[in-house]
């Protein structure tokens, strides 16, 4: 029982870490895409 609970907490922490990392990287990717679009326009 405790083993399943610890594994659930570990998977939850990994999920939160992935979400925070993706939320940190996605805006930069969007800005890079906008920069590429403005660069291709010129």
BALOBA-1460 file (C-alpha; in Angstrom, 3 decimals):
// residues 42
<rec num="1" residu="x" x="0.000" y="0.000" z="0.000"/>
<rec num="2" residu="x" x="2.715" y="2.465" z="0.982"/>
<rec num="3" residu="x" x="4.751" y="1.413" z="-2.062"/>
<rec num="4" residu="x" x="1.868" y="2.248" z="-4.408"/>
<rec num="5" residu="x" x="1.343" y="5.574" z="-2.650"/>
<rec num="6" residu="x" x="5.017" y="6.511" z="-2.987"/>
<rec num="7" residu="x" x="5.029" y="5.559" z="-6.671"/>
<rec num="8" residu="x" x="1.896" y="7.657" z="-7.205"/>
<rec num="9" residu="x" x="3.554" y="10.631" z="-5.501"/>
<rec num="10" residu="x" x="6.680" y="10.129" z="-7.603"/>
<rec num="11" residu="x" x="4.682" y="10.045" z="-10.842"/>
<rec num="12" residu="x" x="2.755" y="13.136" z="-9.707"/>
<rec num="13" residu="x" x="6.012" y="14.996" z="-9.012"/>
<rec num="14" residu="x" x="7.376" y="13.987" z="-12.428"/>
<rec num="15" residu="x" x="4.141" y="15.171" z="-14.061"/>
<rec num="16" residu="x" x="4.342" y="18.522" z="-12.240"/>
<rec num="17" residu="x" x="7.986" y="18.892" z="-13.248"/>
<rec num="18" residu="x" x="7.155" y="18.195" z="-16.904"/>
<rec num="19" residu="x" x="4.274" y="20.694" z="-16.781"/>
<rec num="20" residu="x" x="6.432" y="23.433" z="-15.250"/>
<rec num="21" residu="x" x="9.276" y="22.804" z="-17.706"/>
<rec num="22" residu="x" x="6.905" y="22.818" z="-20.691"/>
<rec num="23" residu="x" x="5.172" y="25.973" z="-19.441"/>
<rec num="24" residu="x" x="8.630" y="27.555" z="-19.143"/>
<rec num="25" residu="x" x="9.795" y="26.515" z="-22.633"/>
<rec num="26" residu="x" x="6.560" y="26.982" z="-24.633"/>
<rec num="27" residu="x" x="6.520" y="30.833" z="-24.447"/>
<rec num="28" residu="x" x="10.123" y="30.974" z="-25.674"/>
<rec num="29" residu="x" x="9.218" y="28.654" z="-28.549"/>
<rec num="30" residu="x" x="6.271" y="30.892" z="-29.407"/>
<rec num="31" residu="x" x="8.522" y="33.953" z="-29.362"/>
<rec num="32" residu="x" x="11.032" y="32.153" z="-31.594"/>
<rec num="33" residu="x" x="8.230" y="31.267" z="-34.019"/>
<rec num="34" residu="x" x="7.093" y="34.908" z="-34.081"/>
<rec num="35" residu="x" x="10.690" y="36.016" z="-34.703"/>
<rec num="36" residu="x" x="10.994" y="33.497" z="-37.548"/>
<rec num="37" residu="x" x="7.735" y="34.738" z="-39.096"/>
<rec num="38" residu="x" x="8.839" y="38.363" z="-38.908"/>
<rec num="39" residu="x" x="12.229" y="37.342" z="-40.326"/>
<rec num="40" residu="x" x="10.641" y="35.481" z="-43.245"/>
<rec num="41" residu="x" x="8.403" y="38.451" z="-44.038"/>
<rec num="42" residu="x" x="11.407" y="40.692" z="-44.645"/>
